[in-house]
């Protein structure tokens, strides 16, 4: 009898060539499948809610898999963690319905991009934020960010090798705020184009540094070559994937680098469910 399980996981992306399996490369998928297969005593294949690039982190990535092995959920989680390397951990495991699709069943995804302001690149924590000189104009960044909320053609913020059939996406929420030495870009959308968040973060960084840019104008160009450069991967975190039926999987998990005092807007699981969807083949949902 098959059992259908979903895992909430976190990983430090610095040591991986992305989430998706690649030949002769260390990836999150390869490590997870090895660990889960050990516990299941059978070969297991997993699916991701959202793929992440080399160097990108996740605090609340969700994966799904099917297995004929019968285990208590606690034993599944403890066993998998025992076989995982130190830079991946399972924090949540739930039994799901047989028709659960880890990607298509999700309603929206949330990313944070973290800039750290410092007069030097720190030796400790250097891979957990994008470090820049102090003085960003957060008010200007947040004001311009509002132009991207809603449904738009995001060609100007689309990665060069993006395989998505449509450049249109719906951004439900986008804000920029300061928390101590950190400036955080907080974005929610139904789905994202290749490197869309990092490209948006790169444009907002230029705005924060005082470069005269207008987001509406950048959108209207529909030309990636006329937009600012891509922000580095180490500042990006997948922090929430929302499933109305599974609140345990939908919890917002804030990166520990931001500290216990960090507070972000909490959204209900059905907050944006009536918005048009752009769900495409699995290979196109990449950040």
C-alpha positions as CSV (number, residue, x, y, z in Angstrom):
1,X,0.0,0.0,0.0
2,X,1.4,3.4,-1.0
3,X,1.8,6.2,1.5
4,X,2.0,9.8,0.4
5,X,4.2,12.1,2.5
6,X,5.2,15.8,2.4
7,X,8.2,17.2,4.1
8,X,9.0,20.8,5.1
9,X,12.8,21.2,4.9
10,X,15.5,23.8,5.3
11,X,18.9,24.0,3.7
12,X,22.0,26.1,3.5
13,X,22.3,26.6,-0.2
14,X,26.0,27.6,-0.2
15,X,27.2,24.0,-0.7
16,X,24.7,23.0,-3.4
17,X,24.5,23.4,-7.1
18,X,20.8,24.1,-6.8
19,X,17.9,22.0,-5.6
20,X,17.3,19.9,-8.7
21,X,19.3,16.8,-9.5
22,X,22.2,17.3,-11.9
23,X,24.8,14.7,-13.0
24,X,28.0,14.8,-11.1
25,X,26.9,17.7,-8.9
26,X,26.0,18.0,-5.3
27,X,22.3,19.0,-5.1
28,X,19.6,19.1,-2.5
29,X,17.5,16.5,-4.4
30,X,20.4,14.0,-4.5
31,X,21.0,14.2,-0.8
32,X,17.4,13.9,0.1
33,X,16.7,11.0,-2.1
34,X,19.6,9.1,-0.7
35,X,18.5,9.7,2.8
36,X,14.8,8.9,2.3
37,X,15.6,5.8,0.3
38,X,17.7,4.5,3.2
39,X,14.8,4.9,5.6
40,X,12.3,3.5,3.1
41,X,14.6,0.6,2.2
42,X,13.6,1.3,-1.4
43,X,14.4,3.8,-4.2
44,X,12.4,7.0,-3.7
45,X,12.0,10.0,-6.0
46,X,10.9,13.4,-4.7
47,X,9.2,16.5,-6.2
48,X,9.8,20.1,-5.1
49,X,7.3,22.8,-4.5
50,X,9.7,25.3,-6.0
51,X,13.2,24.9,-7.4
52,X,16.1,27.0,-6.2
53,X,19.4,27.9,-7.9
54,X,22.9,27.4,-6.8
55,X,23.6,29.2,-3.5
56,X,20.0,30.0,-2.7
57,X,18.7,29.0,0.7
58,X,15.4,27.7,2.0
59,X,13.8,27.7,5.4
60,X,10.5,26.3,4.3
61,X,10.9,24.3,1.1
62,X,8.3,21.5,0.7
63,X,8.9,18.2,-1.0
64,X,6.6,15.3,-1.7
65,X,7.2,11.6,-2.2
66,X,5.4,8.2,-2.3
67,X,6.5,5.1,-0.6
68,X,5.2,1.6,0.2
69,X,7.1,1.6,3.5
70,X,5.0,1.9,6.6
71,X,6.6,4.2,9.3
72,X,5.3,6.5,12.0
73,X,5.7,10.1,10.9
74,X,8.1,10.8,13.8
75,X,10.3,7.8,12.8
76,X,10.3,9.0,9.2
77,X,11.5,12.4,10.2
78,X,14.1,11.2,12.7
79,X,15.4,8.6,10.3
80,X,15.7,10.9,7.4
81,X,17.5,13.5,9.4
82,X,20.0,10.9,10.7
83,X,21.1,10.2,7.1
84,X,21.1,13.9,5.9
85,X,24.3,16.0,5.8
86,X,24.6,19.0,8.2
87,X,23.3,21.6,5.7
88,X,19.9,20.0,5.2
89,X,17.2,19.3,7.8
90,X,13.6,18.1,7.9
91,X,11.5,20.2,10.3
92,X,8.0,19.0,9.3
93,X,6.5,15.8,8.0
94,X,2.8,15.1,7.3
95,X,0.8,12.4,5.6
96,X,-1.1,13.8,2.6
97,X,-3.8,12.7,0.3
98,X,-3.0,10.6,-2.7
99,X,-4.0,13.4,-5.1
100,X,-1.7,15.9,-3.4
101,X,0.7,17.6,-5.8
102,X,3.5,19.4,-4.0
103,X,3.7,22.1,-6.7
104,X,0.2,22.4,-8.1
105,X,-1.6,22.1,-4.8
106,X,0.2,25.2,-3.5
107,X,-1.5,28.6,-3.6
108,X,1.4,30.9,-3.4
109,X,5.1,31.1,-2.6
110,X,7.1,33.6,-0.5
111,X,10.7,34.6,-0.8
112,X,12.9,37.0,1.2
113,X,15.9,38.7,-0.2
114,X,18.3,39.9,2.5
115,X,20.8,42.7,2.2
116,X,23.2,43.2,5.1
117,X,24.6,46.6,5.6
118,X,28.2,46.6,6.8
119,X,31.5,48.4,6.1
120,X,33.1,45.1,5.3
121,X,32.1,41.6,4.2
122,X,32.0,39.6,7.5
123,X,33.9,36.4,7.9
124,X,31.0,34.8,9.9
125,X,27.7,34.7,8.0
126,X,29.1,36.0,4.7
127,X,27.0,33.4,2.7
128,X,23.7,34.2,4.5
129,X,23.1,37.7,3.1
130,X,24.3,40.0,0.3
131,X,26.6,42.4,2.1
132,X,26.7,46.1,0.9
133,X,27.8,49.4,2.3
134,X,25.4,51.2,4.6
135,X,23.0,53.9,3.5
136,X,20.3,52.3,1.3
137,X,17.2,54.5,0.8
138,X,14.6,51.9,1.9
139,X,11.7,54.3,1.4
140,X,12.5,54.8,-2.3
141,X,13.0,51.0,-2.7
142,X,9.6,50.3,-1.1
143,X,7.8,53.0,-3.1
144,X,9.2,51.7,-6.5
145,X,8.5,48.1,-5.5
146,X,4.7,48.8,-5.4
147,X,4.7,49.2,-9.2
148,X,5.4,45.4,-9.5
149,X,2.4,44.3,-7.5
150,X,-0.4,42.8,-9.6
151,X,-0.3,40.9,-12.9
152,X,2.4,42.0,-15.3
153,X,4.7,40.9,-18.1
154,X,8.0,40.4,-16.2
155,X,10.2,39.9,-19.3
156,X,12.6,42.6,-17.9
157,X,13.1,40.5,-14.8
158,X,13.2,37.1,-16.4
159,X,16.4,34.9,-16.5
160,X,18.0,34.4,-19.9
161,X,17.4,30.7,-20.1
162,X,13.9,30.7,-18.6
163,X,11.7,28.0,-20.2
164,X,8.4,29.4,-19.1
165,X,5.8,29.7,-21.9
166,X,4.5,33.0,-20.5
167,X,6.4,35.9,-18.9
168,X,3.2,37.0,-17.1
169,X,3.1,36.5,-13.3
170,X,0.9,37.9,-10.5
171,X,2.8,39.4,-7.6
172,X,0.4,39.5,-4.6
173,X,2.6,41.4,-2.2
174,X,6.0,43.2,-2.4
175,X,7.6,45.3,0.4
176,X,11.0,46.5,1.4
177,X,11.8,47.3,5.0
178,X,14.7,47.7,7.4
179,X,15.4,45.5,10.4
180,X,18.5,46.6,12.2
181,X,21.5,46.1,9.9
182,X,19.4,44.3,7.3
183,X,17.2,45.5,4.5
184,X,14.6,42.8,3.5
185,X,12.7,42.4,0.2
186,X,9.6,40.4,0.9
187,X,7.7,39.1,-2.1
188,X,4.7,36.7,-2.6
189,X,3.5,35.4,-5.9
190,X,1.6,32.5,-7.3
191,X,4.8,31.4,-9.2
192,X,8.1,33.0,-10.3
193,X,10.1,33.1,-13.5
194,X,13.7,32.1,-13.6
195,X,15.8,34.4,-11.3
196,X,12.8,36.8,-11.1
197,X,13.3,37.6,-7.4
198,X,17.0,38.2,-7.8
199,X,16.5,40.4,-10.8
200,X,13.9,42.5,-8.9
201,X,16.3,42.7,-5.9
202,X,19.1,43.9,-8.2
203,X,16.9,46.7,-9.5
204,X,15.8,47.7,-6.0
205,X,19.4,47.7,-4.8
206,X,20.3,50.3,-7.5
207,X,17.3,52.4,-6.5
208,X,18.3,52.2,-2.9
209,X,21.8,53.4,-3.9
210,X,20.3,56.5,-5.5
211,X,20.4,55.4,-9.2
212,X,17.4,57.0,-11.0
213,X,15.3,54.0,-12.1
214,X,11.5,53.7,-12.6
215,X,10.0,50.2,-12.2
216,X,7.1,51.0,-14.5
217,X,9.5,52.0,-17.2
218,X,11.6,48.8,-16.7
219,X,8.5,46.7,-17.0
220,X,7.5,48.5,-20.2
221,X,10.8,47.7,-21.9
222,X,10.1,44.0,-21.7
223,X,13.9,43.6,-22.3
224,X,16.2,41.9,-19.7
225,X,19.2,43.7,-21.2
226,X,17.8,47.1,-20.2
227,X,17.4,46.2,-16.5
228,X,20.0,46.2,-13.8
229,X,22.1,43.1,-13.1
230,X,21.0,40.1,-11.1
231,X,21.5,40.2,-7.3
232,X,23.8,37.4,-5.9
233,X,22.2,34.1,-4.8
234,X,23.3,34.1,-1.2
235,X,20.8,36.7,-0.1
236,X,17.7,34.7,-1.3
237,X,15.5,32.5,0.9
238,X,12.4,30.5,0.1
239,X,10.5,31.0,3.4
240,X,6.9,29.9,2.8
241,X,4.8,27.7,0.5
242,X,1.1,27.9,1.2
243,X,-1.3,25.0,1.2
244,X,-4.8,25.7,2.4
245,X,-5.4,22.1,3.4
246,X,-2.1,21.6,5.2
247,X,-1.3,24.5,7.6
248,X,1.6,22.5,9.1
249,X,3.5,22.8,5.8
250,X,2.5,26.5,5.3
251,X,4.2,28.1,8.2
252,X,6.4,31.1,7.6
253,X,9.9,30.4,8.8
254,X,12.1,33.5,9.1
255,X,15.9,33.0,8.5
256,X,17.7,32.8,11.8
257,X,20.2,35.4,10.7
258,X,17.5,38.0,11.1
259,X,17.1,37.2,14.8
260,X,14.2,36.3,17.1
261,X,12.9,39.9,17.1
262,X,12.2,39.9,13.3
263,X,8.5,40.3,12.6
264,X,6.9,40.0,9.1
265,X,3.3,40.3,7.9
266,X,1.5,37.0,8.3
267,X,-0.9,36.1,5.5
268,X,-3.8,33.7,5.7
269,X,-3.7,30.6,3.6
270,X,-6.6,31.7,1.4
271,X,-5.5,35.3,1.2
272,X,-4.8,35.2,-2.6
273,X,-6.5,32.1,-3.8
274,X,-9.0,34.0,-6.1
275,X,-6.2,35.4,-8.2
276,X,-5.5,34.0,-11.7
277,X,-2.9,31.2,-11.7
278,X,0.0,30.7,-14.0
279,X,1.0,27.1,-13.2
280,X,3.1,25.6,-16.0
281,X,5.2,22.4,-16.6
282,X,7.4,21.5,-13.7
283,X,10.7,22.6,-15.2
284,X,9.5,26.3,-15.5
285,X,8.9,26.9,-11.8
286,X,12.4,27.9,-10.9
287,X,13.9,30.8,-8.8
